[in-house]
Amino acid sequence: MKQLILLLAFYSCGTTSSNDSTQDSLVVKVGKQLDIKLEAVMGTGYSWALEDSSFTNYLSIDTSFVMSKPQEKEGAKENQVFRFTGLAKGVVTIHFLYRRPWEKDKEPADKKTFTITIE
């Protein structure tokens, strides 16, 4: 029972750090924050970017930042974090593209989609 409570507490914070699948589902409450962490190798010029802003009636993008791993060598993977706040109840899909910002005509190296339920 304690494990279930801890698991529910973790997911109610809405934090994810998974790059394993191309689509994930998350839940966040109205007024609460949601962090999405995506691994990136920033030194290569690649970074994650939102593909569109169709979610803005339900989620606000508060900030995005990079969390370096101090024990890692130069050029290692870092976590790029996007912080959202739930604004209104609903379900939205947000799309991220992993690409070099100056290579807009090239296909992204990776894509990631999140379906987010705002309660």
Secondary structure, 3 states (H helix, E strand, C coil): CHHHHHHHHHHHCCCECCCCCCEEEEEECECCEEEEEEEECHHHCCEEEECCCCCCCCEEEEEEEEECCCCCCCCCCEEEEEEEEECCCEEEEEEEEEECCCCCCCCCCEEEEEEEEEC
